[in-house]
Every structure is written in structure tokens, then in C-alpha cells.
Amino acid sequence: MKRWLLLCTGSAACLLIAGCDKHPAKKPDPTKGAVTGIVICSDTGKPARFATVTLSAAPRNDEKLEDGQPLPATESTVTDLEGRFQLEAVEPGRYYAFATMEGYLDPMRGLDFSRIESLQGDRAQNLDAISQWKDHLTEVTVHVHRTADLALQVERAAEIAGTVSFDDGSPAIGMHFQLSRQTEKNGWTDVGLMLFSDWSISTTSDGHGRFTLTNLPAGVYKVCAVMPAGTEDSAPRICLGNTFRRKNAATIKVSAGEVSAGADIVIPLNGMHTVAGTVSALADGHALKQATVRLLYADDREKARETRCADDGSFSFEYVPEDKYIVQVSGAQDPAEKDAQSSSGNPEAGTVNAVRHYLDKEIPLTVLDAMDDIQIQLTAVPPAKPREP
């Protein structure tokens, strides 16, 4: 069974995010309530068969969410062949109900995450996520030993379709995709959210290089194909208009329920190089494995790529297009370690060495060929001066 939950992200925002889980149906409980109903496809008037129905607990007016607190309660189930559903043993309270199904609107694709993450505090972020999707939510209150009956709809979503190929004419198979949507203030927000090092959009190009991006709200989009080399942050991308820069990508407009075809992308086979090197401490040259390395375009500091150093302090970016960049290293540190043993010879009495942090560093880089031996040495942050008594 597919389950939806309010998931606290790394930015502490509780958002409507999809997750997968299997759990048995609950039995009736006289100390709790129940919710039943039907889901209809708005475009056909037919039952929404095997749609996922979710109840997400609505924040209380006096509720203050804090980092580390349990997630708000959720309940979910799947509709039957008549589009009907039943949820038993639901905790009493106020919920927002919604349904999702492939080809229909999906809050995971419709939320402006950049707007949410710009807000301070879990409660403000949670309420903004609900506000953005409220037109597609149905409020329901669950009472003890009573059944609430709902009629929900799923709304046909927009789709963007196209092909990805290499410039020798062969199909680009297994490409991932990044999608940006224009905001109300003519900015751009990423579509989807990367969780647990997975891709923010699961769609890949098929054996003929064809792809379809589904479950989208109407809007103006930029589409980028991402090579399956490394993680989403570290992999190279080519955007609509055959440009490496997302800011220069061509746009495509799609209306509600429309399938917009022709989003074709061609990937060049030449003019891309490997950029690799190591990060170490200036004082003694030991490798710094806990560091983030970013490749920024030199003209406007747009992030091109990002990766983490390996245990030996090495980093690598494949298929980097020729351009001028800035290599930025940040967050480097030596982790806390425990001495093998104390001076008395007792390993249990060993002391713990404090974490040592290093200053961030940036170096200019012009890529015209392969560069696989970049050496970046960082200076340790000076220890804090003891306070005077």
C-alpha cells in the first residue's frame, strides 16, 4: 500500500511528501472513529480505481512544532474497483483529506519548496505547504465511534513529453530529469524534493530515449536531462535548448490536463572533461574526508555540481563542460576521535579529541581539458581564545 505522510525534511519543514509503506488495514476500534467515501476522476466522472487516499492531521491553533518531535498523524488506504475506501480506527481530530493517482495532480510536484524553505520555523513552513495545496484538500473532523463520509476528486494533471538523444543520433537511455517551474514572482522553484539521496523525480528515459513527466500543475517549466553518473547533485545535466546552464534553458508552457510534447534534448559527446582532486589539511597534509565540494559558474556563482569528499579526501566531477568555474570547499572537519588508550593503558579511559574545523576556500578554475590532480589545502580554524576570568 502506498502511504503519504507529513515528513520533516532537513530544513525542518513538514511537507506533503510521498512515501511508500505497506501496512495491514486496521480493525474497528470503539475508542476511535472511521472515515469512508468515494474518489471520482474529475475529467471522466468515473471512479478513481486504486487511488491513494490520505488523511493528514491538521495543525491545531495552539500547536507549536519543534525539531525532533513525532510527525503529525496520518492515515492512508487505496480505493477499490468502485473508487470507494474505508479507514478504520482513526484517531479523533481534524484532518485534511486528499487523493492521488498516476496522471492526476500530485502535491509532491505542485509545492513551491523554495518558498516554504524561506520561512522560519516548522509551524510557518507546515502551514504554508497546506496553504499552497488547500484548494485540493478536503477538511474532515473525526469523532469517537462515528463514521465521517467523504466525496473526493482527483484532477487531471499536465504532462511534458519528449526525447533525449546524443548528438550522434543514438537514444540517451536511463537519463534522469530535473524540472523547474516559474513562480508567481517570476522566479524558479525546483519540482519535487530529493529525499534520502534519491532522485527528486523518478522518471527515466526509456529504451528509445523517450520520457514523460507527469502529475504536474499547469505552468511554465524548464526541463533538464541528468546523466545517471553519481548522485543528482554531482551528475551532469543538459537542459532544454541544449544548454548546460539551467538559467539559459528554453521554457515550455503546459495547461491543466494538457500533454505538451516536443521537449527534445540533445547531449553532446565532446567538450566535456573530468575535474578531480583532493582536499587536505595545510598543516600536515592529511586527507579531509568530511568536506563538501561545489563547482560554481564563475560569472554568477550558479551551482553547476556538488559532491562530498571520499574517505581519502578525493573528489571527482565527470563530464564537466568547458567554461570558467569556482571550486568551493566548505564544511571540512576532522571528526571527533577517541584515543586508543589512556596513559594508564586502559582503553576505556581514552580521551575524546574535539572536532577540528577548517576554513572554507574558493579557487578559480578554467576547464579546457581533463583536470584530475587539483590539490586544495585548508587552514584549520584557530582555537577560540579562553575567556578572561
PLY file of the C-alpha trace (Angstrom):
ply
format ascii 1.0
element vertex 389
property float x
property float y
property float z
element edge 388
property int vertex1
property int vertex2
end_header
0.00 0.00 0.00
1.30 3.44 -0.85
1.36 5.79 2.11
1.55 9.58 2.30
2.83 11.39 5.33
3.80 14.76 6.62
7.56 14.35 6.52
10.02 16.66 8.27
12.78 17.47 5.80
16.33 18.53 6.55
15.13 22.14 6.67
12.64 21.10 9.38
9.68 21.87 7.13
6.79 19.44 7.45
5.62 18.95 3.89
3.17 16.80 1.99
5.60 14.23 0.64
5.01 10.78 -0.85
6.48 7.72 0.78
5.99 4.03 0.28
5.00 1.68 3.06
2.92 -1.44 3.48
0.72 -1.93 6.49
-2.37 -4.01 7.26
-5.85 -2.49 7.38
-6.92 -1.54 10.88
-9.84 -3.15 12.64
-12.73 -1.07 14.09
-11.93 0.47 17.47
-14.75 1.83 19.72
-12.35 4.42 21.19
-11.67 5.90 17.75
-13.51 6.96 14.61
-13.72 5.92 10.96
-13.70 7.60 7.55
-15.33 6.22 4.41
-16.03 7.66 0.99
-15.54 7.62 -2.75
-12.99 9.15 -5.12
-14.06 10.34 -8.59
-11.92 11.37 -11.57
-12.94 14.96 -12.29
-12.31 14.69 -16.05
-14.31 11.50 -16.68
-16.73 11.30 -13.77
-15.66 7.67 -13.35
-14.41 6.05 -10.12
-10.74 6.59 -9.33
-9.71 2.96 -9.03
-6.66 2.13 -6.88
-6.14 5.76 -5.94
-4.32 6.53 -2.70
-6.43 8.34 -0.09
-4.64 10.14 2.73
-5.66 11.87 5.92
-3.02 14.31 7.19
-3.56 15.74 10.65
-4.31 19.48 10.56
-2.19 21.64 12.89
-4.02 22.91 15.95
-4.18 26.64 16.57
-2.15 26.26 19.77
0.26 23.69 18.34
3.96 24.52 18.17
6.07 22.11 16.15
9.65 21.61 17.25
12.53 19.77 15.61
12.66 16.15 16.68
9.00 15.87 17.66
6.93 12.97 16.32
5.38 13.62 12.91
1.69 14.58 12.73
-0.63 11.60 12.50
-1.50 10.25 9.06
-3.78 7.54 7.76
-3.97 6.15 4.23
-5.58 3.48 2.13
-6.29 2.55 -1.52
-9.65 2.69 -3.28
-11.38 -0.40 -4.70
-12.85 -1.01 -8.18
-15.78 1.28 -7.36
-13.49 4.06 -6.16
-14.57 3.52 -2.55
-12.37 3.48 0.52
-12.62 2.87 4.26
-10.31 3.85 7.08
-10.91 2.31 10.50
-9.50 3.17 13.92
-8.68 6.78 13.08
-7.59 8.93 16.00
-10.18 11.65 16.76
-9.21 15.05 15.43
-9.20 17.38 12.44
-7.64 16.21 9.17
-7.04 17.25 5.60
-8.07 14.52 3.15
-6.82 14.18 -0.42
-6.40 11.54 -3.09
-3.63 10.90 -5.59
-3.30 8.70 -8.66
-0.90 8.48 -11.58
-1.80 11.05 -14.26
-3.52 13.33 -11.75
-2.31 16.24 -9.61
0.33 15.35 -7.05
1.30 17.74 -4.21
4.86 16.45 -4.47
5.01 18.13 -7.90
2.90 21.18 -7.03
4.52 22.74 -3.96
6.93 25.67 -4.14
9.66 24.28 -1.88
11.86 27.37 -2.21
9.06 29.49 -0.74
8.49 27.03 2.08
12.17 26.81 2.98
12.46 30.61 3.07
10.14 30.68 6.09
11.36 30.41 9.67
10.01 27.72 11.97
8.30 24.39 11.48
4.80 25.74 12.04
5.10 28.51 9.44
6.55 26.08 6.90
3.87 23.47 7.58
1.04 25.99 7.26
2.48 27.35 4.01
2.61 23.86 2.49
-1.04 23.36 3.43
-1.96 26.83 2.13
-0.37 26.13 -1.27
-2.36 22.92 -1.70
-5.53 23.86 0.19
-7.72 24.07 -2.93
-7.10 20.35 -3.39
-7.69 19.37 0.26
-10.96 18.44 1.99
-11.21 19.13 5.70
-12.79 16.43 7.87
-13.24 16.04 11.62
-13.13 12.54 13.09
-15.12 11.81 16.25
-15.07 8.85 18.61
-17.28 5.95 17.48
-18.59 7.86 14.47
-18.06 7.50 10.72
-17.32 10.50 8.51
-18.23 10.10 4.83
-16.27 11.94 2.12
-16.52 12.53 -1.61
-13.10 13.33 -3.09
-11.91 14.12 -6.60
-8.62 13.71 -8.42
-7.89 16.37 -11.04
-6.22 15.52 -14.35
-2.64 16.86 -14.37
-0.46 18.30 -17.10
2.32 16.28 -18.73
5.54 17.14 -20.57
6.89 14.62 -23.08
9.98 14.47 -25.25
13.13 12.59 -26.15
16.77 12.64 -25.09
19.48 11.65 -27.57
23.21 12.00 -28.11
24.49 14.16 -30.93
25.43 11.07 -32.95
21.72 10.21 -33.16
21.64 7.37 -30.63
18.99 7.45 -27.86
20.06 8.54 -24.37
18.67 5.70 -22.25
18.16 5.86 -18.49
18.52 9.63 -18.17
17.02 11.24 -15.06
15.31 14.63 -15.05
15.25 17.88 -13.13
12.28 20.19 -13.50
11.86 23.85 -12.54
8.55 25.75 -12.52
8.12 29.51 -12.79
6.74 31.05 -9.59
4.18 33.83 -9.20
7.02 36.35 -8.84
8.78 35.10 -11.99
11.40 33.20 -10.05
12.01 29.47 -10.39
11.40 26.63 -7.96
12.55 23.04 -8.22
9.81 20.49 -8.78
9.89 17.52 -6.44
12.17 17.03 -3.45
15.22 14.82 -3.18
14.95 12.52 -0.14
17.39 10.02 1.30
19.86 10.59 -1.60
17.18 9.50 -4.08
16.22 11.45 -7.21
13.58 14.18 -6.81
11.83 12.91 -9.96
11.81 9.15 -10.52
11.11 9.30 -14.28
13.86 7.99 -16.58
14.12 7.88 -20.38
13.16 4.54 -21.94
14.99 2.36 -24.45
14.22 4.85 -27.23
15.19 7.93 -25.19
11.54 8.90 -24.69
10.24 10.35 -21.43
7.02 11.74 -19.94
6.91 13.93 -16.83
3.50 13.50 -15.23
1.29 14.72 -12.36
2.17 18.39 -12.94
0.12 21.51 -12.26
-0.29 23.97 -15.12
2.66 26.33 -15.53
5.86 27.31 -17.30
8.72 24.83 -16.92
12.40 24.27 -17.62
13.41 20.65 -18.25
16.92 19.26 -17.78
18.17 15.74 -18.50
20.62 14.42 -15.91
23.11 11.69 -16.73
22.97 8.64 -14.42
26.53 9.28 -13.20
26.75 9.76 -9.44
24.06 11.49 -7.38
21.57 14.12 -8.53
23.82 16.88 -7.14
27.03 15.59 -8.72
25.72 14.36 -12.10
25.95 16.50 -15.28
22.79 17.95 -16.81
21.77 19.19 -20.25
18.70 21.41 -20.41
16.01 22.10 -22.98
17.58 24.22 -25.68
20.70 22.03 -25.49
22.44 24.19 -22.91
24.40 23.18 -19.80
23.14 26.22 -17.90
19.71 25.95 -16.35
19.33 29.75 -16.46
19.70 29.60 -20.27
17.26 26.73 -20.75
14.31 27.09 -23.09
10.90 27.07 -21.42
7.78 25.08 -22.12
4.24 26.08 -21.09
1.60 23.50 -20.29
-2.07 23.91 -19.35
-4.12 21.86 -16.91
-4.75 18.40 -18.32
-2.60 19.08 -21.40
0.15 16.81 -22.74
2.87 19.06 -24.17
5.20 17.11 -26.49
8.40 18.15 -28.19
10.64 18.65 -25.14
13.62 17.20 -27.04
17.16 17.40 -25.64
20.43 16.55 -27.42
23.55 15.68 -25.39
26.97 16.47 -26.92
29.62 13.74 -26.82
32.59 16.12 -26.97
33.76 19.12 -24.98
33.20 17.59 -21.53
36.02 16.72 -19.16
36.79 15.20 -15.76
37.57 17.55 -12.86
39.06 15.76 -9.85
41.41 16.32 -6.95
41.93 16.01 -3.20
41.24 18.14 -0.14
43.79 18.05 2.68
44.94 19.96 5.76
47.62 22.59 5.14
49.41 21.87 8.42
50.31 18.21 7.86
48.71 17.18 4.56
46.27 14.61 5.98
43.12 13.96 3.95
39.90 15.76 4.90
37.05 13.37 4.20
34.27 15.45 5.70
34.02 18.30 3.20
31.57 19.48 0.54
32.97 20.48 -2.85
30.90 22.63 -5.19
31.59 23.66 -8.76
30.14 27.14 -9.37
29.95 29.03 -12.65
32.36 31.95 -12.34
30.13 34.63 -13.86
27.15 34.41 -11.48
28.06 31.64 -9.00
25.23 29.40 -10.20
25.84 25.93 -8.78
26.83 23.51 -11.52
27.66 20.46 -9.39
28.15 19.36 -5.79
29.71 16.32 -4.12
31.18 15.08 -0.85
34.82 14.10 -0.41
35.58 10.38 -0.17
37.43 8.91 2.84
40.78 9.64 1.20
39.84 13.31 0.67
39.31 12.87 -3.06
36.50 14.34 -5.16
35.55 13.99 -8.82
33.13 15.52 -11.30
32.64 13.74 -14.62
31.58 15.30 -17.93
32.19 18.93 -16.99
31.64 21.31 -19.96
34.36 23.77 -20.91
33.84 27.01 -19.00
35.15 29.17 -16.19
34.31 27.98 -12.68
34.95 28.46 -8.99
35.78 25.40 -6.89
34.30 25.96 -3.44
35.18 23.75 -0.45
33.13 24.12 2.73
32.22 22.31 5.93
35.56 20.50 6.22
36.37 18.98 9.59
38.20 16.21 11.36
35.64 14.10 13.24
35.93 13.58 16.98
38.04 10.54 17.74
38.79 8.60 20.89
42.39 7.75 21.74
43.12 4.03 21.71
44.01 4.09 25.41
44.97 6.43 28.20
48.46 6.81 29.66
47.48 4.20 32.24
46.98 1.64 29.48
43.22 1.37 29.98
41.46 1.62 26.56
38.16 2.52 28.25
39.74 5.61 29.77
40.90 7.11 26.47
40.17 10.78 25.86
37.97 12.13 23.08
39.64 14.59 20.73
37.46 17.58 19.85
36.22 18.11 16.28
38.61 20.32 14.32
37.02 22.62 11.75
38.67 24.18 8.70
38.18 27.49 6.92
36.22 27.44 3.66
38.15 28.09 0.48
37.48 29.02 -3.14
39.80 28.75 -6.13
39.19 29.84 -9.75
39.25 27.13 -12.40
39.15 27.25 -16.20
38.22 23.90 -17.73
39.60 23.32 -21.23
40.76 19.73 -20.78
40.77 16.96 -18.18
41.95 18.18 -14.76
42.42 15.27 -12.39
45.04 16.46 -9.89
43.63 19.57 -8.23
45.16 19.99 -4.77
43.21 22.07 -2.26
44.71 22.62 1.19
42.69 24.13 4.01
43.72 26.03 7.10
42.34 24.92 10.47
40.04 27.33 12.28
42.09 28.90 15.09
41.05 27.70 18.56
38.84 30.08 20.49
40.65 32.24 22.99
39.84 31.38 26.61
37.64 33.88 28.35
39.30 36.09 30.87
38.11 35.49 34.45
0 1
1 2
2 3
3 4
4 5
5 6
6 7
7 8
8 9
9 10
10 11
11 12
12 13
13 14
14 15
15 16
16 17
17 18
18 19
19 20
20 21
21 22
22 23
23 24
24 25
25 26
26 27
27 28
28 29
29 30
30 31
31 32
32 33
33 34
34 35
35 36
36 37
37 38
38 39
39 40
40 41
41 42
42 43
43 44
44 45
45 46
46 47
47 48
48 49
49 50
50 51
51 52
52 53
53 54
54 55
55 56
56 57
57 58
58 59
59 60
60 61
61 62
62 63
63 64
64 65
65 66
66 67
67 68
68 69
69 70
70 71
71 72
72 73
73 74
74 75
75 76
76 77
77 78
78 79
79 80
80 81
81 82
82 83
83 84
84 85
85 86
86 87
87 88
88 89
89 90
90 91
91 92
92 93
93 94
94 95
95 96
96 97
97 98
98 99
99 100
100 101
101 102
102 103
103 104
104 105
105 106
106 107
107 108
108 109
109 110
110 111
111 112
112 113
113 114
114 115
115 116
116 117
117 118
118 119
119 120
120 121
121 122
122 123
123 124
124 125
125 126
126 127
127 128
128 129
129 130
130 131
131 132
132 133
133 134
134 135
135 136
136 137
137 138
138 139
139 140
140 141
141 142
142 143
143 144
144 145
145 146
146 147
147 148
148 149
149 150
150 151
151 152
152 153
153 154
154 155
155 156
156 157
157 158
158 159
159 160
160 161
161 162
162 163
163 164
164 165
165 166
166 167
167 168
168 169
169 170
170 171
171 172
172 173
173 174
174 175
175 176
176 177
177 178
178 179
179 180
180 181
181 182
182 183
183 184
184 185
185 186
186 187
187 188
188 189
189 190
190 191
191 192
192 193
193 194
194 195
195 196
196 197
197 198
198 199
199 200
200 201
201 202
202 203
203 204
204 205
205 206
206 207
207 208
208 209
209 210
210 211
211 212
212 213
213 214
214 215
215 216
216 217
217 218
218 219
219 220
220 221
221 222
222 223
223 224
224 225
225 226
226 227
227 228
228 229
229 230
230 231
231 232
232 233
233 234
234 235
235 236
236 237
237 238
238 239
239 240
240 241
241 242
242 243
243 244
244 245
245 246
246 247
247 248
248 249
249 250
250 251
251 252
252 253
253 254
254 255
255 256
256 257
257 258
258 259
259 260
260 261
261 262
262 263
263 264
264 265
265 266
266 267
267 268
268 269
269 270
270 271
271 272
272 273
273 274
274 275
275 276
276 277
277 278
278 279
279 280
280 281
281 282
282 283
283 284
284 285
285 286
286 287
287 288
288 289
289 290
290 291
291 292
292 293
293 294
294 295
295 296
296 297
297 298
298 299
299 300
300 301
301 302
302 303
303 304
304 305
305 306
306 307
307 308
308 309
309 310
310 311
311 312
312 313
313 314
314 315
315 316
316 317
317 318
318 319
319 320
320 321
321 322
322 323
323 324
324 325
325 326
326 327
327 328
328 329
329 330
330 331
331 332
332 333
333 334
334 335
335 336
336 337
337 338
338 339
339 340
340 341
341 342
342 343
343 344
344 345
345 346
346 347
347 348
348 349
349 350
350 351
351 352
352 353
353 354
354 355
355 356
356 357
357 358
358 359
359 360
360 361
361 362
362 363
363 364
364 365
365 366
366 367
367 368
368 369
369 370
370 371
371 372
372 373
373 374
374 375
375 376
376 377
377 378
378 379
379 380
380 381
381 382
382 383
383 384
384 385
385 386
386 387
387 388
